[in-house]
Amino acid sequence: MGKITSMTGDESVYELPPAPLRPAGHGVRLREWTVQDSAAMVALFDDPDIARFTPLRSPFDLEAAHDYLAKAFDHRAEGRRVQLAITVDGRTPLGEVVLFPNPDAPREAELGYTVGPAHRGRGLAARAVRVLAEYALRELGVRRVILRIEPENAPSNAVARAAGFVVAPDPPLHREIRGRPVTLLTWERYPQDEAPRG
């Protein structure tokens, strides 16, 4: 089992099952990335909206995909994060959902997600977030799952609501993405929270 630990190193947070991790539900099937996914990742991630709201390299070319996969495999082996392809058939990647520990709060997990431009409007991000949040809360013993989203990122705010998250009372976070200052609000979901059906 790969143990995820707090970034401060002071407490074990939770353990991940060994790869491959393949949670499924709500019409999506998540799977771990493979080296064969490089070309598909370029089509998914080389997009202006992804460049605006995420720290992914832009332009996202084949070299960027190779680097991204290498880091993803390292993070998985070290227990730092899990990066999963979003699929509906268990094969073709349509986006990504990521789980990693909240460095400021043991037993909390943060999720990130993105969907390729050709696959938006199908509810894939919300369904993938629901699947991984429910997995973390049920199987990993996580106390709270969070998302951090810019207030003006309307599509991501809609994903959070559809996945059963609500805005948390946490103070806003101030960060930079490619030199651009951003403010992030925290959305939260607890084990007792029920995501909308449908």
MARBAMI-485987 format. One record per residue: residue in one letter; x, y, z of N, C-alpha, C in turn; residue number from 1. Coordinates in Angstrom, 2 decimals, padded with zeros to 5 digits. Last residue first. Layout:
<atoms>
+------+---------+---------+---------+---------+---------+---------+---------+---------+---------+------+
: zaba :    n_c1 :    n_c2 :    n_c3 :   ca_c1 :   ca_c2 :   ca_c3 :    c_c1 :    c_c2 :    c_c3 : lofi :
+------+---------+---------+---------+---------+---------+---------+---------+---------+---------+------+
:    A :       X :       Y :       Z :       X :       Y :       Z :       X :       Y :       Z :  NUM :
...
+------+---------+---------+---------+---------+---------+---------+---------+---------+---------+------+
</atoms>
This chain:
<atoms>
+------+---------+---------+---------+---------+---------+---------+---------+---------+---------+------+
: zaba :    n_c1 :    n_c2 :    n_c3 :   ca_c1 :   ca_c2 :   ca_c3 :    c_c1 :    c_c2 :    c_c3 : lofi :
+------+---------+---------+---------+---------+---------+---------+---------+---------+---------+------+
:    G : -028.70 :  011.69 : -010.44 : -028.89 :  012.01 : -011.86 : -027.61 :  011.94 : -012.63 :  198 :
:    R : -028.69 :  013.32 : -007.21 : -028.86 :  012.16 : -008.08 : -028.99 :  012.62 : -009.53 :  197 :
:    P : -026.19 :  015.18 : -005.46 : -027.46 :  015.10 : -006.19 : -027.51 :  013.85 : -007.06 :  196 :
:    A : -024.53 :  013.60 : -002.65 : -024.50 :  014.29 : -003.93 : -025.86 :  014.21 : -004.61 :  195 :
:    E : -024.73 :  014.08 :  000.74 : -025.25 :  013.26 : -000.35 : -025.22 :  014.09 : -001.62 :  194 :
:    D : -022.54 :  013.98 :  003.50 : -023.16 :  014.76 :  002.42 : -023.57 :  013.82 :  001.29 :  193 :
:    Q : -021.11 :  012.53 :  005.31 : -022.56 :  012.48 :  005.43 : -023.27 :  013.22 :  004.30 :  192 :
:    P : -018.41 :  013.07 :  004.67 : -018.97 :  011.72 :  004.46 : -020.49 :  011.68 :  004.50 :  191 :
:    Y : -018.42 :  016.32 :  002.97 : -018.15 :  015.44 :  004.10 : -018.78 :  014.06 :  003.86 :  190 :
:    R : -016.95 :  018.75 :  000.92 : -017.92 :  017.67 :  001.02 : -017.47 :  016.73 :  002.13 :  189 :
:    E : -016.43 :  022.18 : -000.11 : -016.22 :  021.01 :  000.75 : -017.34 :  019.98 :  000.62 :  188 :
:    W : -014.43 :  024.71 : -001.62 : -015.69 :  023.98 : -001.58 : -015.44 :  022.69 : -000.82 :  187 :
:    T : -012.77 :  027.76 : -001.24 : -012.79 :  026.33 : -000.92 : -014.22 :  025.82 : -000.93 :  186 :
:    L : -011.64 :  030.06 : -003.73 : -012.57 :  029.69 : -002.66 : -012.54 :  028.19 : -002.46 :  185 :
:    L : -008.81 :  031.87 : -004.63 : -009.49 :  030.59 : -004.67 : -010.42 :  030.44 : -003.47 :  184 :
:    T : -007.49 :  034.31 : -006.71 : -008.15 :  034.05 : -005.44 : -008.96 :  032.77 : -005.58 :  183 :
:    V : -004.37 :  034.95 : -008.32 : -005.71 :  034.37 : -008.31 : -006.20 :  034.23 : -006.87 :  182 :
:    P : -002.10 :  036.72 : -010.37 : -002.65 :  036.49 : -009.03 : -004.08 :  035.95 : -009.12 :  181 :
:    R :  000.00 :  035.28 : -012.71 : -001.31 :  035.93 : -012.56 : -001.84 :  035.67 : -011.16 :  180 :
:    G :  002.26 :  033.77 : -012.98 :  002.43 :  035.18 : -012.68 :  001.13 :  035.94 : -012.52 :  179 :
:    R :  001.14 :  031.21 : -013.35 :  001.93 :  031.84 : -014.41 :  002.03 :  033.36 : -014.22 :  178 :
:    I : -000.84 :  031.85 : -010.77 : -000.74 :  030.90 : -011.87 : -000.09 :  031.62 : -013.03 :  177 :
:    E : -000.63 :  032.34 : -007.27 : -000.30 :  032.81 : -008.61 : -000.30 :  031.63 : -009.58 :  176 :
:    R : -003.05 :  032.87 : -004.61 : -001.93 :  032.21 : -005.25 : -001.62 :  032.88 : -006.58 :  175 :
:    H : -004.85 :  032.96 : -001.74 : -004.30 :  033.83 : -002.78 : -003.03 :  033.18 : -003.32 :  174 :
:    L : -007.94 :  031.72 : -000.51 : -006.50 :  031.55 : -000.72 : -006.06 :  032.44 : -001.87 :  173 :
:    P : -010.43 :  032.79 :  001.86 : -009.92 :  032.66 :  000.49 : -008.41 :  032.48 :  000.47 :  172 :
:    P : -011.12 :  030.76 :  004.79 : -010.76 :  032.03 :  004.17 : -010.24 :  031.81 :  002.75 :  171 :
:    D : -013.86 :  028.43 :  004.94 : -012.42 :  028.69 :  004.93 : -012.12 :  030.05 :  004.30 :  170 :
:    P : -016.49 :  027.65 :  004.84 : -016.19 :  028.91 :  005.52 : -014.69 :  029.25 :  005.55 :  169 :
:    A : -017.19 :  026.37 :  001.49 : -016.77 :  026.22 :  002.88 : -016.51 :  027.58 :  003.51 :  168 :
:    V : -019.83 :  025.69 : -000.69 : -018.75 :  026.61 : -000.35 : -018.47 :  026.52 :  001.14 :  167 :
:    V : -020.35 :  022.19 : -001.30 : -020.85 :  023.52 : -000.95 : -019.65 :  024.39 : -000.59 :  166 :
:    F : -020.82 :  019.39 : -003.53 : -019.98 :  020.25 : -002.70 : -020.70 :  021.57 : -002.42 :  165 :
:    G : -022.05 :  017.68 : -005.37 : -022.46 :  017.63 : -003.98 : -021.62 :  018.45 : -003.03 :  164 :
:    A : -021.51 :  017.98 : -008.01 : -020.85 :  016.86 : -007.34 : -021.14 :  016.82 : -005.85 :  163 :
:    A : -022.75 :  020.33 : -008.71 : -023.31 :  019.08 : -009.22 : -022.74 :  017.86 : -008.52 :  162 :
:    R : -021.00 :  022.18 : -007.49 : -022.38 :  022.03 : -007.02 : -022.97 :  020.70 : -007.45 :  161 :
:    A : -018.66 :  021.75 : -009.05 : -018.64 :  021.56 : -007.61 : -020.05 :  021.34 : -007.06 :  160 :
:    V : -019.54 :  022.46 : -011.62 : -019.09 :  021.09 : -011.35 : -019.15 :  020.81 : -009.84 :  159 :
:    A : -020.00 :  025.18 : -011.24 : -021.13 :  024.31 : -011.55 : -020.78 :  022.84 : -011.30 :  158 :
:    N : -017.38 :  026.03 : -010.85 : -018.35 :  026.20 : -009.76 : -019.56 :  025.30 : -009.98 :  157 :
:    S : -016.39 :  025.48 : -013.39 : -015.93 :  024.69 : -012.25 : -016.83 :  024.84 : -011.04 :  156 :
:    P : -017.81 :  027.42 : -014.95 : -017.97 :  025.98 : -015.20 : -017.51 :  025.12 : -014.02 :  155 :
:    A : -016.95 :  029.92 : -013.71 : -018.34 :  029.45 : -013.62 : -018.48 :  027.96 : -013.92 :  154 :
:    N : -014.66 :  031.29 : -012.23 : -014.62 :  030.08 : -013.06 : -015.98 :  029.39 : -012.97 :  153 :
:    E : -014.71 :  033.32 : -010.42 : -015.17 :  033.63 : -011.78 : -015.13 :  032.43 : -012.71 :  152 :
:    P : -013.60 :  032.18 : -008.09 : -015.03 :  032.53 : -008.12 : -015.55 :  032.79 : -009.53 :  151 :
:    E : -011.52 :  029.33 : -008.51 : -011.67 :  030.78 : -008.67 : -013.15 :  031.12 : -008.77 :  150 :
:    I : -011.41 :  026.72 : -006.12 : -011.87 :  027.21 : -007.41 : -011.92 :  028.74 : -007.40 :  149 :
:    R : -010.72 :  023.69 : -004.73 : -010.36 :  025.11 : -004.65 : -010.52 :  025.72 : -006.03 :  148 :
:    L : -012.39 :  021.18 : -002.86 : -012.02 :  021.72 : -004.16 : -011.65 :  023.17 : -003.95 :  147 :
:    I : -012.05 :  018.50 : -000.47 : -012.20 :  019.90 : -000.85 : -011.84 :  020.11 : -002.32 :  146 :
:    V : -013.37 :  016.24 :  001.86 : -012.80 :  016.41 :  000.52 : -013.07 :  017.85 :  000.10 :  145 :
:    R : -012.72 :  015.05 :  005.11 : -013.32 :  016.08 :  004.26 : -012.60 :  016.09 :  002.93 :  144 :
:    R : -011.67 :  012.65 :  006.08 : -012.69 :  013.37 :  006.86 : -013.44 :  014.39 :  006.01 :  143 :
:    V : -011.08 :  009.49 :  004.62 : -010.85 :  010.93 :  004.58 : -012.00 :  011.64 :  005.30 :  142 :
:    G : -011.09 :  006.75 :  004.39 : -011.28 :  007.34 :  005.71 : -010.98 :  008.82 :  005.76 :  141 :
:    L : -010.98 :  005.52 :  001.99 : -009.72 :  005.99 :  002.54 : -009.87 :  006.59 :  003.93 :  140 :
:    E : -013.61 :  004.81 :  001.30 : -012.56 :  003.78 :  001.34 : -011.27 :  004.23 :  002.01 :  139 :
:    R : -015.28 :  007.11 :  001.55 : -015.73 :  005.78 :  001.97 : -014.58 :  004.80 :  002.21 :  138 :
:    L : -013.88 :  009.33 :  000.66 : -014.62 :  009.40 :  001.92 : -014.97 :  008.01 :  002.45 :  137 :
:    A : -012.80 :  008.42 : -001.78 : -011.92 :  008.90 : -000.71 : -012.62 :  008.90 :  000.65 :  136 :
:    Y : -015.16 :  007.76 : -003.20 : -014.15 :  006.74 : -002.93 : -013.27 :  007.17 : -001.75 :  135 :
:    E : -016.38 :  010.26 : -003.37 : -017.04 :  009.18 : -002.62 : -016.07 :  008.06 : -002.29 :  134 :
:    A : -014.47 :  011.55 : -004.98 : -014.78 :  012.05 : -003.63 : -015.42 :  010.95 : -002.79 :  133 :
:    L : -014.60 :  010.02 : -007.31 : -013.37 :  010.03 : -006.53 : -013.59 :  010.57 : -005.13 :  132 :
:    V : -017.32 :  010.44 : -008.12 : -016.77 :  009.09 : -007.93 : -015.54 :  009.12 : -007.03 :  131 :
:    R : -017.48 :  013.25 : -008.30 : -018.34 :  012.50 : -007.37 : -017.75 :  011.12 : -007.07 :  130 :
:    V : -015.64 :  013.70 : -010.34 : -015.38 :  014.24 : -009.00 : -016.23 :  013.51 : -007.97 :  129 :
:    A : -016.99 :  012.47 : -012.45 : -015.68 :  011.96 : -012.02 : -015.34 :  012.45 : -010.62 :  128 :
:    R : -019.28 :  014.07 : -012.63 : -019.42 :  012.65 : -012.32 : -018.10 :  012.06 : -011.83 :  127 :
:    A : -018.15 :  016.56 : -013.27 : -018.94 :  016.41 : -012.04 : -019.06 :  014.94 : -011.65 :  126 :
:    A : -016.90 :  015.92 : -015.73 : -016.11 :  016.39 : -014.59 : -016.87 :  016.18 : -013.29 :  125 :
:    L : -019.07 :  015.15 : -017.41 : -018.00 :  014.21 : -017.07 : -017.23 :  014.64 : -015.83 :  124 :
:    G : -021.22 :  016.51 : -018.48 : -021.22 :  016.23 : -017.05 : -020.11 :  015.32 : -016.59 :  123 :
:    R : -020.97 :  017.28 : -021.05 : -021.54 :  015.95 : -020.82 : -021.61 :  015.58 : -019.34 :  122 :
:    G : -019.57 :  019.56 : -021.57 : -021.01 :  019.61 : -021.72 : -021.71 :  018.28 : -021.51 :  121 :
:    R : -016.58 :  018.41 : -023.30 : -017.31 :  019.19 : -022.29 : -018.80 :  019.20 : -022.59 :  120 :
:    H : -014.93 :  017.24 : -025.12 : -015.78 :  016.35 : -024.32 : -016.57 :  017.09 : -023.25 :  119 :
:    A : -013.16 :  018.87 : -026.38 : -014.10 :  018.14 : -027.24 : -015.12 :  017.33 : -026.44 :  118 :
:    P : -011.50 :  019.82 : -024.29 : -012.52 :  020.70 : -024.89 : -013.54 :  019.96 : -025.74 :  117 :
:    G : -011.15 :  017.55 : -021.50 : -010.74 :  018.04 : -022.80 : -011.85 :  018.82 : -023.48 :  116 :
:    V : -011.38 :  018.54 : -018.14 : -011.94 :  017.73 : -019.22 : -011.53 :  018.36 : -020.54 :  115 :
:    T : -009.98 :  018.29 : -014.87 : -010.13 :  018.99 : -016.14 : -010.67 :  018.01 : -017.17 :  114 :
:    Y : -009.40 :  018.72 : -011.36 : -009.99 :  018.03 : -012.50 : -009.95 :  018.93 : -013.73 :  113 :
:    G : -008.57 :  017.88 : -007.96 : -008.49 :  018.76 : -009.11 : -009.00 :  018.01 : -010.32 :  112 :
:    L : -009.18 :  017.62 : -004.47 : -009.33 :  017.11 : -005.82 : -009.12 :  018.24 : -006.82 :  111 :
:    E : -007.73 :  016.90 : -001.33 : -008.13 :  017.90 : -002.32 : -008.20 :  017.23 : -003.68 :  110 :
:    A : -008.56 :  015.52 :  001.81 : -008.09 :  015.31 :  000.44 : -008.59 :  016.46 : -000.42 :  109 :
:    E : -007.56 :  015.21 :  005.21 : -008.34 :  015.88 :  004.18 : -007.71 :  015.59 :  002.82 :  108 :
:    R : -005.88 :  014.20 :  007.11 : -007.13 :  013.49 :  006.85 : -008.08 :  014.27 :  005.97 :  107 :
:    P : -004.41 :  017.30 :  008.10 : -004.39 :  015.84 :  008.00 : -005.80 :  015.29 :  007.84 :  106 :
:    A : -004.07 :  020.21 :  006.50 : -005.06 :  019.52 :  007.34 : -004.97 :  018.02 :  007.14 :  105 :
:    D : -002.34 :  021.37 :  004.74 : -002.64 :  022.10 :  005.97 : -003.55 :  021.36 :  006.93 :  104 :
:    P : -002.13 :  019.91 :  002.43 : -000.95 :  020.00 :  003.29 : -001.21 :  020.66 :  004.63 :  103 :
:    N : -004.37 :  017.55 :  001.47 : -004.33 :  018.96 :  001.84 : -003.16 :  019.13 :  002.81 :  102 :
:    P : -003.21 :  015.13 : -000.90 : -003.50 :  015.55 :  000.46 : -003.50 :  017.06 :  000.59 :  101 :
:    F : -005.04 :  014.54 : -003.98 : -003.80 :  014.76 : -003.24 : -004.13 :  015.29 : -001.86 :  100 :
:    L : -006.29 :  013.37 : -007.02 : -006.47 :  013.39 : -005.57 : -005.11 :  013.58 : -004.92 :   99 :
:    V : -007.72 :  014.36 : -010.12 : -006.52 :  014.18 : -009.29 : -006.90 :  014.24 : -007.83 :   98 :
:    V : -008.87 :  013.54 : -013.32 : -009.22 :  013.92 : -011.96 : -008.06 :  013.49 : -011.06 :   97 :
:    E : -009.11 :  014.39 : -016.79 : -008.33 :  013.90 : -015.65 : -008.96 :  014.37 : -014.35 :   96 :
:    G : -010.45 :  013.24 : -019.94 : -010.04 :  014.28 : -018.99 : -009.25 :  013.64 : -017.87 :   95 :
:    L : -010.79 :  011.11 : -021.52 : -011.57 :  012.30 : -021.87 : -011.21 :  013.49 : -020.98 :   94 :
:    P : -009.25 :  008.20 : -022.79 : -009.24 :  009.29 : -021.82 : -009.96 :  010.53 : -022.35 :   93 :
:    T : -010.61 :  005.05 : -023.34 : -010.35 :  006.33 : -024.00 : -010.38 :  007.48 : -022.99 :   92 :
:    R : -011.19 :  002.92 : -021.26 : -010.03 :  003.00 : -022.14 : -009.72 :  004.45 : -022.57 :   91 :
:    G : -013.53 :  002.80 : -019.90 : -012.37 :  002.18 : -019.27 : -011.11 :  002.28 : -020.09 :   90 :
:    D : -015.53 :  004.26 : -021.00 : -015.40 :  002.87 : -021.45 : -014.23 :  002.13 : -020.81 :   89 :
:    V : -015.36 :  006.76 : -020.10 : -016.67 :  006.13 : -019.95 : -016.60 :  004.65 : -020.31 :   88 :
:    T : -012.75 :  008.25 : -018.07 : -013.24 :  007.55 : -019.25 : -014.69 :  007.14 : -019.02 :   87 :
:    I : -010.18 :  010.18 : -016.87 : -011.63 :  010.05 : -016.87 : -012.03 :  009.35 : -018.17 :   86 :
:    A : -007.18 :  009.09 : -015.36 : -007.89 :  009.46 : -016.58 : -009.38 :  009.24 : -016.38 :   85 :
:    L : -005.80 :  010.30 : -012.33 : -006.58 :  009.29 : -013.03 : -007.22 :  009.87 : -014.29 :   84 :
:    Q : -003.33 :  010.50 : -010.03 : -003.85 :  011.18 : -011.20 : -004.50 :  010.14 : -012.10 :   83 :
:    V : -002.64 :  010.93 : -006.70 : -003.12 :  009.96 : -007.68 : -003.76 :  010.75 : -008.81 :   82 :
:    R :  000.25 :  011.82 : -004.72 : -001.02 :  012.10 : -005.37 : -001.36 :  010.96 : -006.31 :   81 :
:    R :  002.27 :  010.71 : -003.14 :  001.98 :  012.14 : -003.03 :  000.66 :  012.53 : -003.67 :   80 :
:    G :  003.45 :  008.21 : -003.14 :  002.25 :  008.43 : -002.33 :  001.87 :  009.87 : -002.18 :   79 :
:    E :  005.48 :  007.67 : -004.86 :  005.84 :  008.30 : -003.58 :  004.65 :  008.51 : -002.67 :   78 :
:    A :  004.15 :  006.72 : -007.07 :  005.05 :  005.81 : -006.37 :  005.41 :  006.34 : -004.98 :   77 :
:    R :  002.79 :  009.05 : -007.83 :  002.03 :  007.87 : -007.44 :  002.91 :  006.93 : -006.61 :   76 :
:    H :  004.90 :  010.72 : -008.52 :  004.00 :  011.11 : -007.43 :  003.22 :  009.91 : -006.91 :   75 :
:    D :  005.94 :  009.26 : -010.72 :  006.75 :  009.48 : -009.52 :  005.87 :  009.82 : -008.32 :   74 :
:    F :  003.80 :  009.44 : -012.51 :  004.23 :  008.12 : -012.05 :  005.07 :  008.25 : -010.78 :   73 :
:    A :  003.75 :  012.23 : -012.88 :  002.58 :  011.54 : -012.33 :  002.96 :  010.17 : -011.78 :   72 :
:    K :  006.22 :  012.67 : -014.09 :  005.97 :  013.22 : -012.75 :  004.78 :  012.53 : -012.09 :   71 :
:    A :  005.74 :  011.34 : -016.51 :  006.85 :  010.92 : -015.66 :  006.65 :  011.42 : -014.23 :   70 :
:    L :  003.58 :  012.83 : -017.51 :  003.39 :  011.43 : -017.14 :  004.50 :  010.95 : -016.22 :   69 :
:    Y :  004.86 :  015.27 : -017.99 :  003.72 :  015.21 : -017.07 :  003.50 :  013.78 : -016.59 :   68 :
:    D :  006.74 :  014.60 : -019.93 :  007.18 :  015.11 : -018.63 :  006.08 :  014.96 : -017.58 :   67 :
:    H :  005.01 :  013.86 : -022.02 :  005.97 :  012.89 : -021.48 :  006.45 :  013.31 : -020.10 :   66 :
:    A :  003.64 :  016.29 : -022.40 :  002.91 :  015.10 : -021.98 :  003.85 :  014.07 : -021.38 :   65 :
:    A :  005.68 :  017.94 : -023.30 :  005.02 :  018.26 : -022.03 :  004.27 :  017.05 : -021.50 :   64 :
:    E :  006.18 :  016.66 : -025.74 :  007.24 :  016.70 : -024.72 :  006.64 :  017.00 : -023.34 :   63 :
:    L :  003.77 :  017.18 : -027.04 :  004.12 :  015.80 : -026.71 :  005.23 :  015.74 : -025.66 :   62 :
:    D :  002.46 :  020.18 : -025.42 :  002.82 :  019.37 : -026.57 :  003.24 :  017.97 : -026.11 :   61 :
:    F :  000.77 :  022.75 : -024.49 :  000.95 :  021.40 : -023.97 :  001.18 :  020.48 : -025.16 :   60 :
:    P :  002.20 :  026.06 : -024.39 :  001.40 :  025.00 : -025.01 :  001.75 :  023.63 : -024.46 :   59 :
:    S :  001.78 :  025.31 : -020.99 :  001.11 :  025.80 : -022.19 :  002.13 :  026.46 : -023.11 :   58 :
:    R :  001.44 :  023.03 : -018.27 :  002.28 :  023.72 : -019.23 :  001.47 :  024.15 : -020.46 :   57 :
:    L : -000.93 :  023.64 : -015.66 : -000.39 :  022.80 : -016.72 :  000.40 :  023.63 : -017.73 :   56 :
:    P : -002.17 :  025.02 : -013.62 : -000.73 :  025.23 : -013.81 : -000.11 :  024.35 : -014.88 :   55 :
:    T : -005.34 :  026.40 : -014.79 : -004.52 :  025.35 : -014.17 : -003.04 :  025.68 : -014.38 :   54 :
:    F : -006.76 :  028.37 : -016.15 : -007.19 :  028.02 : -014.80 : -006.34 :  026.95 : -014.12 :   53 :
:    R : -005.50 :  028.81 : -018.65 : -005.90 :  029.93 : -017.80 : -006.11 :  029.51 : -016.35 :   52 :
:    A : -005.11 :  026.32 : -019.80 : -003.94 :  027.16 : -019.51 : -004.30 :  028.28 : -018.54 :   51 :
:    I : -007.75 :  025.59 : -020.12 : -006.92 :  024.83 : -019.19 : -005.68 :  025.64 : -018.82 :   50 :
:    D : -008.45 :  027.48 : -022.07 : -009.13 :  027.49 : -020.77 : -008.34 :  026.72 : -019.72 :   49 :
:    P : -006.75 :  026.77 : -024.28 : -006.62 :  028.07 : -023.58 : -007.29 :  028.10 : -022.22 :   48 :
:    D : -005.11 :  023.61 : -024.40 : -006.37 :  024.34 : -024.51 : -006.27 :  025.65 : -023.73 :   47 :
:    D : -003.99 :  020.75 : -024.28 : -003.50 :  021.92 : -025.02 : -004.69 :  022.81 : -025.38 :   46 :
:    F : -005.25 :  018.52 : -023.13 : -004.71 :  019.57 : -022.26 : -004.18 :  020.80 : -022.98 :   45 :
:    L : -006.19 :  016.68 : -025.08 : -007.01 :  017.06 : -023.94 : -006.56 :  018.35 : -023.28 :   44 :
:    A : -004.16 :  016.33 : -026.93 : -005.48 :  016.75 : -027.41 : -006.36 :  017.24 : -026.27 :   43 :
:    V : -002.17 :  015.40 : -025.16 : -001.98 :  016.66 : -025.90 : -003.33 :  017.19 : -026.37 :   42 :
:    M : -003.22 :  012.96 : -024.32 : -003.11 :  014.05 : -023.35 : -002.92 :  015.39 : -024.05 :   41 :
:    A : -002.94 :  011.37 : -026.58 : -004.29 :  011.74 : -026.15 : -004.24 :  012.91 : -025.17 :   40 :
:    A : -000.17 :  011.02 : -026.56 : -000.80 :  011.77 : -027.64 : -002.20 :  012.22 : -027.26 :   39 :
:    S :  000.16 :  009.50 : -024.07 :  000.80 :  010.79 : -024.33 :  000.09 :  011.61 : -025.39 :   38 :
:    D : -000.72 :  006.99 : -023.31 : -001.69 :  008.08 : -023.32 : -001.12 :  009.43 : -023.74 :   37 :
:    Q :  001.13 :  005.01 : -022.98 :  000.46 :  005.07 : -024.27 : -000.51 :  006.24 : -024.40 :   36 :
:    V :  001.86 :  005.07 : -020.36 :  002.74 :  005.75 : -021.30 :  002.10 :  005.86 : -022.68 :   35 :
:    T : -001.23 :  005.70 : -018.55 : -000.16 :  004.83 : -019.02 :  000.69 :  005.61 : -020.01 :   34 :
:    W : -003.15 :  006.61 : -015.61 : -002.52 :  006.92 : -016.90 : -001.48 :  005.87 : -017.25 :   33 :
:    E : -005.76 :  004.65 : -014.12 : -004.45 :  005.28 : -014.06 : -003.93 :  005.54 : -015.48 :   32 :
:    R : -009.25 :  005.51 : -014.43 : -008.13 :  004.57 : -014.51 : -006.82 :  005.35 : -014.45 :   31 :
:    L : -012.78 :  005.54 : -013.96 : -011.49 :  006.18 : -013.81 : -010.39 :  005.12 : -013.88 :   30 :
:    R : -015.73 :  005.74 : -015.65 : -014.75 :  004.78 : -015.13 : -013.39 :  005.46 : -015.13 :   29 :
:    V : -019.11 :  006.90 : -015.26 : -017.71 :  007.08 : -015.65 : -016.85 :  005.99 : -015.02 :   28 :
:    G : -021.69 :  006.59 : -014.30 : -021.48 :  006.59 : -015.73 : -020.07 :  006.87 : -016.19 :   27 :
:    H : -021.59 :  006.44 : -011.55 : -022.18 :  007.63 : -012.16 : -021.88 :  007.73 : -013.65 :   26 :
:    G : -018.43 :  004.64 : -011.35 : -019.78 :  004.94 : -010.92 : -020.28 :  006.17 : -011.65 :   25 :
:    A : -015.23 :  003.50 : -010.16 : -016.22 :  003.71 : -011.20 : -017.58 :  004.00 : -010.58 :   24 :
:    P : -011.67 :  003.30 : -009.68 : -013.03 :  003.55 : -009.18 : -013.98 :  003.87 : -010.33 :   23 :
:    R : -009.05 :  001.89 : -009.95 : -010.05 :  002.03 : -011.01 : -011.45 :  002.24 : -010.43 :   22 :
:    L : -005.63 :  001.67 : -009.63 : -006.84 :  002.15 : -008.97 : -007.86 :  002.47 : -010.06 :   21 :
:    P : -003.34 : -001.04 : -010.02 : -004.11 :  000.07 : -010.59 : -005.36 :  000.39 : -009.76 :   20 :
:    A : -001.59 :  000.29 : -007.17 : -002.08 :  000.44 : -008.54 : -002.38 : -000.94 : -009.12 :   19 :
:    P : -002.73 : -000.29 : -003.79 : -001.75 : -000.39 : -004.86 : -002.40 : -000.18 : -006.22 :   18 :
:    P : -004.58 :  002.28 : -002.06 : -004.38 :  000.89 : -002.49 : -003.33 :  000.85 : -003.59 :   17 :
:    L : -003.20 :  004.66 :  000.19 : -003.79 :  004.35 : -001.10 : -003.62 :  002.87 : -001.39 :   16 :
:    E : -003.92 :  005.86 :  003.45 : -003.17 :  004.98 :  002.56 : -003.94 :  004.75 :  001.27 :   15 :
:    Y : -003.54 :  009.03 :  005.09 : -004.30 :  007.87 :  004.69 : -003.46 :  007.06 :  003.73 :   14 :
:    V : -001.65 :  010.47 :  006.74 : -002.99 :  010.93 :  006.48 : -003.89 :  009.77 :  006.10 :   13 :
:    S :  000.76 :  010.62 :  009.26 :  000.21 :  009.85 :  008.15 : -001.24 :  010.23 :  007.97 :   12 :
:    E :  002.41 :  013.61 :  010.04 :  001.35 :  012.66 :  010.36 :  000.95 :  011.90 :  009.11 :   11 :
:    D :  004.41 :  015.34 :  009.28 :  004.24 :  015.09 :  010.71 :  003.18 :  014.05 :  011.03 :   10 :
:    G :  004.96 :  016.31 :  006.78 :  005.64 :  015.09 :  007.20 :  005.37 :  014.68 :  008.63 :    9 :
:    T :  003.77 :  018.31 :  005.51 :  004.64 :  018.70 :  006.61 :  005.39 :  017.49 :  007.16 :    8 :
:    M :  002.15 :  017.00 :  003.79 :  003.33 :  017.64 :  003.22 :  004.29 :  018.11 :  004.30 :    7 :
:    S :  001.09 :  013.85 :  005.05 :  001.01 :  015.29 :  005.07 :  002.29 :  015.89 :  004.51 :    6 :
:    T :  001.18 :  011.01 :  002.84 :  001.49 :  011.70 :  004.08 :  001.30 :  013.19 :  003.92 :    5 :
:    I : -000.03 :  007.98 :  001.71 :  000.00 :  009.41 :  001.47 :  000.26 :  010.08 :  002.81 :    4 :
:    K :  001.47 :  004.93 :  001.07 :  000.95 :  005.79 :  002.13 :  001.09 :  007.25 :  001.72 :    3 :
:    G :  000.52 :  002.23 : -000.80 :  001.26 :  003.48 : -000.82 :  000.66 :  004.44 :  000.18 :    2 :
:    M :  000.85 : -001.18 :  000.00 :  000.00 :  000.00 :  000.00 :  000.89 :  001.24 :  000.00 :    1 :
+------+---------+---------+---------+---------+---------+---------+---------+---------+---------+------+
</atoms>
